[in-house]
Amino acid sequence: MPSKPAPIKKSPAKKAADKAPEPAPEPAPAPPAEAAPAHEPEAAPAAPAEYTAAAGPVPTSAPLDITVEDVNDTSLTIEWKTPETIGDCGLDGYTIEYRKDGTTDWVAAQEQLTPGNRCCIKNLTTGDLLHVRVVAVNAGGRSEPCTLAQPVNIREIGDRPRIRLPRALRSRYVKQVGEQVNVVIPFLGKPKPEVSWLKDGQPLDTKRVNIRNSDKDSILFIRTAEREDSGVYEMTVKVDSFEDKANITLQIVERPGCPTSVKLVDTWGFNAALEWTPPKDNGNTEITGYTIQKADKKTGVWFSVLEHYHRLTATVTDLIMGNSYSFRVFAENKVGISEKAAVTKGVAHIQKTGIVYKPPEYPEHNFSEAPKFTTPLSDRAATVGYTTKLLCSVRGSPKPKIEWLKNQMIIGDDPKFRQISNQGICSLEIRKPCSFDGGVYTCRAKNAQGEAAVSCKLEVKQIVIPESGKGK
């Protein structure tokens, strides 16, 4: 920063801006100006709209939302948003100006216009208190300035502390008894934050828990985890009056104890009913199931009959007649099954009894059924001298007797007709019919349950030879 603030040099755009407001009084008498109340200063910006149409380009509106992005001992970085109103002539860039607190002279931070929405003011003096503003420039001149609400102290400031808790630690962190706990938690802060830890609201036991801090992270280390290390650990990082906190729930688990008791409730046939109570010690995590085993007193070998079983009662089946059995139950959690099991005091004796198998009696099903035609006869047309066949199908139990009738007269054993009945398919073959063989044919089926009949009409046609064909 120069020892003496340099005066602001007017650029060509600045000179144009000085000349641009001169025609402004001319459109003042226009009706829009009269419509605005005289006592409201907000009506003044409405004039450039008339001015634009009459006198040419006008400046843009003021930049928006100027904020401080970063500050250190010798520089200040600010950013802002584009003006709402730019106009047809566009936007050439921005002028960034600053002044010391207690003075009135604004100094241009850069000789050239800044095209973007961000600027770093360099070569500042540590300890100065600066006011900063941004002005948009176009062919119409300079816009109204957008000024920071508060002056900025040029000094190295600390970043607000912030803990970056890993995703794996945001939920319950589970370790087994005897395992090593090594938790690394990164954080941000400038200058180096002060780091402190609490467990369940109390200071840590440094004999069991080691804390190692660096400029970027803190490490919580337990060489050999025990059940009493479970709890909520609170980490705090602090810089000046700013602080950030994060909680870690550490759960140290192990295999559960055995069920409190198991009883043999009942024995019948080849079955035994058991019930038991949950273990007093669940291993610091929920019980996920039980394993039930049986042992024959003759061999003493244990076999699992149920695994990952969730209820507190069970029925063991398929026991061998004449044997005696003991039972035991293990508890399970996410670590594994309990080292010991609860064993029944009583023994289940599967008695040998005279068992006479009596097959169940089933009533004999009556399959009798009256005849029923499943496929009826269809009307047919035949030609004299050409054998034809009538077909239908019938079912019934017992097997029905089949009769064929012509014009309600039983055909019988006439050699002109051939009657066939096989697997419920009934057919009547008429050999070389003549015109007298036409009529109504009926197939009738009878058995002890009843009878049924179907009919059709047969028409026998004579071949007609054309007159022209007789002379040939």
C-alpha positions in Angstrom: 0.0 0.0 0.0 1.4 3.4 -0.9 2.3 5.7 1.9 0.1 8.4 0.5 -3.2 7.5 -1.1 -3.2 8.4 -4.8 -6.2 10.3 -6.1 -8.6 8.5 -8.4 -7.9 9.0 -12.1 -10.8 9.4 -14.3 -11.0 6.8 -17.1 -12.8 7.5 -20.4 -15.7 5.6 -19.0 -15.6 7.9 -15.9 -15.6 11.0 -18.1 -18.6 9.7 -20.0 -20.3 9.1 -16.7 -19.7 12.8 -15.6 -21.3 14.0 -18.8 -24.2 11.5 -18.8 -26.2 13.0 -16.0 -26.4 16.5 -17.6 -29.4 15.8 -19.8 -31.3 14.3 -16.9 -33.3 17.4 -15.9 -34.9 17.6 -19.4 -37.1 14.5 -19.1 -38.0 15.5 -15.5 -41.3 17.4 -16.5 -42.5 14.2 -18.4 -45.6 12.6 -17.0 -43.8 9.7 -15.3 -41.8 12.1 -13.2 -44.9 14.0 -12.2 -46.7 10.7 -11.2 -44.0 10.0 -8.5 -44.5 11.7 -5.1 -42.1 14.5 -4.6 -41.2 13.5 -1.1 -40.0 10.0 -2.0 -36.3 9.9 -2.9 -36.8 6.4 -4.3 -38.5 7.8 -7.4 -35.2 9.2 -8.6 -33.9 5.9 -10.2 -37.0 5.9 -12.5 -35.5 8.8 -14.5 -32.9 6.7 -16.2 -35.6 4.7 -17.9 -36.8 7.8 -19.7 -33.2 8.9 -20.1 -32.4 5.6 -21.9 -34.9 6.2 -24.6 -34.1 9.8 -25.1 -30.4 10.3 -24.5 -28.6 6.8 -24.9 -26.9 4.4 -22.6 -27.1 4.6 -18.8 -25.0 3.0 -16.0 -25.9 -0.4 -14.6 -27.5 -0.8 -11.2 -25.2 -1.3 -8.2 -23.4 -4.7 -7.7 -25.0 -7.0 -5.1 -23.9 -8.8 -1.9 -20.3 -7.8 -1.5 -18.6 -10.2 1.0 -15.1 -10.9 2.4 -13.7 -14.2 1.1 -10.3 -14.1 2.8 -8.0 -11.7 4.7 -4.4 -12.0 5.9 -1.6 -9.6 6.9 -1.1 -8.0 3.5 -4.1 -8.8 1.3 -7.9 -8.8 1.2 -10.1 -10.9 -1.1 -13.7 -10.0 -1.8 -16.5 -11.2 -4.0 -19.8 -9.9 -5.1 -22.8 -10.6 -7.4 -23.6 -9.2 -10.8 -26.0 -6.2 -10.8 -29.7 -6.9 -11.4 -30.0 -4.4 -14.3 -27.3 -4.2 -16.9 -29.0 -2.8 -20.0 -28.4 -3.1 -23.7 -24.9 -1.7 -23.6 -23.6 -4.5 -21.4 -21.0 -4.4 -18.7 -17.3 -3.5 -19.1 -16.1 -4.5 -15.7 -15.8 -3.4 -12.1 -13.8 -0.8 -10.2 -12.7 -1.8 -6.6 -11.9 1.1 -4.3 -10.9 1.3 -0.6 -10.2 3.9 2.0 -8.7 3.9 5.5 -11.1 4.3 8.4 -11.2 8.0 9.3 -10.4 9.3 5.9 -12.5 10.3 2.9 -10.2 9.6 0.0 -11.1 6.4 -2.0 -8.2 4.7 -3.7 -8.5 2.4 -6.8 -7.2 -1.0 -6.0 -6.3 -1.7 -9.6 -5.6 0.4 -12.7 -7.7 -1.8 -15.0 -11.3 -2.8 -14.7 -11.9 -6.2 -13.1 -13.9 -8.5 -15.4 -15.0 -11.1 -12.9 -16.9 -11.1 -9.6 -13.9 -11.6 -7.4 -10.8 -9.4 -6.6 -7.7 -9.7 -4.4 -6.4 -6.4 -3.1 -2.7 -6.9 -2.4 0.2 -4.9 -0.7 -1.9 -3.7 2.2 -0.6 -2.6 5.6 -1.1 -4.9 8.6 -3.4 -3.3 11.2 -5.2 -0.9 8.8 -9.0 -0.7 9.1 -10.3 -0.4 5.5 -13.7 0.4 3.9 -14.2 -1.3 0.5 -16.7 -0.7 -2.3 -17.3 -2.0 -5.8 -18.6 0.0 -8.7 -19.9 -1.5 -12.0 -18.8 0.4 -15.2 -20.2 0.4 -18.7 -20.6 2.8 -21.6 -23.1 4.8 -19.6 -20.5 5.4 -16.8 -20.2 4.3 -13.2 -23.0 2.6 -11.2 -24.0 3.3 -7.7 -21.3 1.8 -5.4 -21.9 -1.3 -3.3 -20.0 -0.9 0.0 -19.1 -3.4 2.7 -21.3 -3.0 5.7 -18.3 -3.1 8.2 -14.7 -2.1 7.7 -12.2 -4.9 7.5 -9.1 -5.2 9.8 -6.1 -6.2 7.8 -4.6 -9.0 9.9 -4.1 -12.7 9.9 -7.3 -14.2 11.3 -8.0 -17.8 12.3 -10.3 -20.1 10.4 -13.3 -21.1 12.5 -12.7 -24.6 13.9 -14.6 -27.4 12.3 -14.5 -31.1 12.9 -14.7 -33.4 9.9 -16.2 -36.5 11.4 -15.7 -39.6 9.2 -18.8 -41.3 8.0 -17.9 -44.6 9.8 -17.9 -42.7 13.1 -21.3 -41.0 12.7 -23.1 -44.1 13.9 -22.2 -46.5 16.7 -18.6 -47.7 16.5 -18.3 -51.3 17.6 -15.2 -53.2 18.7 -14.7 -56.5 20.5 -13.1 -56.9 23.8 -9.3 -57.2 23.5 -9.2 -55.4 20.1 -7.3 -52.2 19.5 -9.2 -48.9 19.1 -7.5 -46.4 16.8 -9.8 -43.5 15.8 -8.5 -40.6 13.7 -10.7 -37.5 13.4 -9.6 -34.7 11.1 -10.4 -31.0 11.9 -9.8 -27.5 10.5 -8.8 -24.4 12.3 -6.4 -21.5 12.1 -4.3 -21.0 14.2 -3.9 -24.5 15.7 -7.1 -25.2 17.7 -7.1 -26.5 21.2 -8.4 -30.0 21.4 -10.1 -31.6 24.4 -11.9 -34.9 25.1 -14.6 -36.0 27.5 -16.1 -39.4 28.1 -19.8 -39.4 29.3 -19.2 -35.8 30.3 -16.1 -36.6 32.5 -12.4 -36.2 31.8 -10.7 -39.2 30.1 -8.8 -41.8 32.1 -5.4 -41.3 30.6 -4.2 -44.7 31.9 -6.6 -46.4 29.5 -7.1 -43.9 26.7 -4.3 -42.1 24.8 -5.0 -38.9 22.9 -2.5 -37.7 20.2 -3.1 -34.3 18.6 -1.6 -32.7 15.5 -2.3 -29.6 13.5 -4.9 -31.4 11.3 -6.3 -34.3 13.4 -6.8 -35.9 16.8 -6.2 -39.7 17.4 -8.0 -41.6 20.2 -6.1 -44.8 20.9 -6.9 -47.7 23.2 -4.4 -50.6 23.1 -6.7 -53.3 24.5 -10.4 -52.5 24.7 -12.5 -53.5 27.7 -16.2 -53.3 28.3 -15.8 -50.3 30.6 -14.4 -48.3 27.6 -17.8 -48.2 26.1 -19.5 -44.8 26.2 -20.0 -41.4 24.4 -16.7 -39.6 23.7 -17.0 -35.9 23.0 -14.3 -34.1 21.1 -14.0 -30.3 21.2 -11.8 -28.1 19.1 -11.5 -24.4 20.0 -10.0 -21.3 18.5 -10.4 -18.1 20.5 -14.2 -17.9 21.2 -15.2 -20.3 18.4 -15.5 -24.0 19.0 -16.9 -27.2 17.4 -17.9 -30.5 19.0 -18.5 -34.0 17.8 -19.7 -37.2 19.6 -18.5 -40.7 19.1 -20.4 -43.6 20.6 -18.0 -46.5 21.3 -19.4 -49.9 22.0 -17.1 -52.7 23.2 -18.8 -56.1 22.9 -18.0 -59.7 23.6 -19.8 -63.1 23.6 -22.8 -63.4 25.9 -23.2 -65.5 29.0 -25.3 -68.6 28.9 -29.1 -68.6 29.5 -30.0 -68.3 33.2 -31.9 -71.6 33.3 -33.4 -74.2 31.1 -36.3 -76.6 32.0 -37.7 -79.8 30.5 -41.4 -79.0 30.5 -43.0 -82.1 29.1 -42.2 -85.3 27.2 -44.7 -87.2 25.0 -44.3 -89.7 22.2 -41.1 -88.9 20.5 -41.1 -85.2 21.5 -39.7 -83.1 24.4 -40.7 -79.5 25.2 -38.1 -77.0 26.6 -38.2 -73.5 27.9 -35.4 -71.2 29.2 -34.7 -67.6 30.3 -32.3 -65.1 28.6 -28.7 -64.6 29.9 -28.0 -61.9 32.5 -25.0 -60.8 30.5 -25.7 -60.1 26.8 -22.1 -59.2 26.0 -23.0 -55.5 25.7 -25.1 -56.1 22.6 -28.4 -57.6 21.8 -29.1 -61.4 21.8 -29.6 -62.6 18.2 -30.7 -66.2 18.9 -30.1 -69.5 20.7 -28.6 -72.9 19.8 -30.3 -76.0 21.2 -28.5 -79.3 21.4 -29.4 -82.9 22.6 -27.3 -85.8 23.8 -28.3 -89.4 24.2 -27.3 -90.8 27.6 -25.8 -93.9 25.9 -23.3 -92.0 23.9 -23.1 -88.6 25.6 -22.4 -86.9 22.2 -24.1 -83.5 21.7 -25.9 -82.7 18.4 -27.4 -79.4 17.4 -31.1 -79.6 16.7 -31.9 -75.9 16.4 -29.6 -73.0 15.5 -30.2 -69.2 15.4 -33.5 -69.8 17.2 -35.3 -66.7 18.4 -37.9 -67.9 20.9 -37.6 -68.9 24.5 -39.5 -72.2 24.1 -38.9 -75.1 21.7 -40.1 -78.6 21.0 -37.4 -81.2 20.0 -38.9 -83.9 17.8 -37.9 -87.2 16.2 -36.4 -88.7 19.4 -35.7 -92.4 19.5 -37.9 -94.7 21.4 -36.3 -96.3 24.4 -33.5 -93.6 24.7 -33.0 -91.0 27.4 -31.9 -87.4 26.4 -30.4 -84.3 28.0 -30.6 -80.9 26.5 -28.6 -77.7 26.7 -29.0 -74.1 25.3 -26.3 -71.6 24.1 -27.0 -67.9 23.7 -25.8 -66.0 20.6 -25.0 -62.4 19.7 -23.2 -60.7 16.8 -19.8 -61.8 18.3 -20.7 -65.5 18.6 -22.2 -68.1 20.9 -21.7 -68.2 24.7 -18.8 -70.2 26.0 -21.0 -72.2 28.3 -24.5 -73.6 28.1 -27.5 -74.0 30.4 -28.2 -77.8 30.8 -31.5 -79.4 31.8 -31.5 -81.0 35.2 -34.1 -83.6 34.2 -33.8 -86.3 31.6 -36.4 -87.0 28.9 -37.2 -90.8 28.7 -38.7 -91.9 25.5 -40.8 -94.9 26.6 -41.2 -98.2 24.7 -44.8 -98.8 24.4 -46.7 -101.4 22.4 -47.6 -99.6 19.3 -50.0 -101.2 16.9 -50.3 -99.4 13.7 -53.9 -99.1 12.6 -54.2 -97.7 9.1 -56.8 -95.1 8.7 -60.1 -96.1 7.1 -61.1 -94.2 4.1 -64.6 -94.4 2.7 -64.7 -95.9 -0.8 -65.3 -93.3 -3.4 -68.3 -93.9 -5.7 -67.1 -93.3 -9.2 -70.5 -94.2 -10.8 -71.6 -91.7 -13.3 -74.5 -91.5 -15.8 -73.6 -91.4 -19.5 -72.8 -87.9 -20.8 -71.9 -87.0 -24.3 -68.8 -84.8 -24.3 -68.8 -84.4 -28.1 -72.2 -84.4 -29.9 -73.0 -85.6 -33.4 -72.9 -83.0 -36.2 -75.1 -82.8 -39.2 -73.4 -84.2 -42.3 -73.9 -84.3 -46.1 -72.7 -87.4 -48.0 -72.5 -88.3 -51.7 -74.1 -91.4 -53.1 -71.6 -94.2 -53.3 -69.0 -92.6 -51.0 -68.5 -94.1 -47.5 -69.1 -91.6 -44.7 -68.7 -91.8 -40.9 -70.5 -90.2 -37.9 -68.5 -89.5 -34.7 -69.3 -88.6 -31.1 -67.7 -89.2 -27.7 -69.3 -90.2 -24.4 -68.3 -90.9 -20.8 -69.9 -92.7 -17.9 -69.3 -95.3 -15.2 -69.8 -98.2 -15.5 -69.0 -98.3 -19.2 -72.3 -97.4 -21.0 -73.8 -99.6 -23.8 -73.9 -97.9 -27.2 -76.8 -98.2 -29.6 -77.3 -96.5 -33.0 -80.7 -95.6 -34.4 -81.9 -94.4 -37.8 -85.1 -92.5 -37.8 -85.7 -93.8 -34.2 -85.2 -97.4 -35.4 -82.3 -99.5 -34.0 -79.9 -100.2 -36.7 -78.8 -103.6 -35.2 -76.4 -105.8 -37.2 -77.1 -104.4 -40.7 -73.9 -105.1 -42.7 -74.2 -101.7 -44.4 -73.3 -100.1 -41.1 -70.2 -100.6 -39.0 -70.4 -99.6 -35.3 -67.3 -99.0 -33.3 -66.9 -97.9 -29.6 -63.4 -97.5 -28.2 -62.3 -95.5 -25.1 -65.5 -93.5 -25.2 -65.2 -92.6 -28.9 -68.3 -93.8 -30.8 -68.4 -94.0 -34.6 -70.9 -95.2 -37.2 -69.6 -96.0 -40.7 -72.1 -96.0 -43.6 -70.7 -97.9 -46.5 -71.5 -96.6 -50.0 -74.7 -94.9 -49.0 -77.6 -94.4 -51.4 -80.2 -91.7 -51.4 -82.4 -93.9 -49.1 -79.7 -93.9 -46.3 -80.4 -90.2 -45.5 -82.3 -89.3 -42.3 -81.9 -88.7 -38.6 -79.2 -90.8 -36.9 -79.1 -91.1 -33.1 -76.4 -92.5 -30.8 -77.8 -93.6 -27.4 -75.7 -94.6 -24.4 -77.1 -96.5 -21.4 -75.8 -97.8 -18.0 -77.2 -98.4 -14.5 -77.0 -94.7 -13.7 -79.1 -93.5 -16.7 -78.9 -92.9 -20.4 -78.2 -90.1 -22.9 -78.6 -89.6 -26.6 -77.4 -87.3 -29.3 -78.7 -87.0 -32.9 -77.8 -85.5 -36.3 -79.2 -85.3 -39.8 -77.5 -87.0 -42.7 -78.2 -85.9 -46.2 -77.1 -88.2 -49.1 -76.8 -86.3 -52.4 -76.8 -87.7 -56.0 -74.1 -86.6 -58.4 -75.7 -84.6 -61.2 -74.0 -84.9 -64.6 -74.5 -81.8 -66.8 -76.4 -82.2 -70.1 -73.4 -81.1 -72.1 -71.3 -83.9 -70.6 -73.7 -86.7 -71.7 -72.9 -86.3 -75.4 -69.3 -86.7 -75.0 
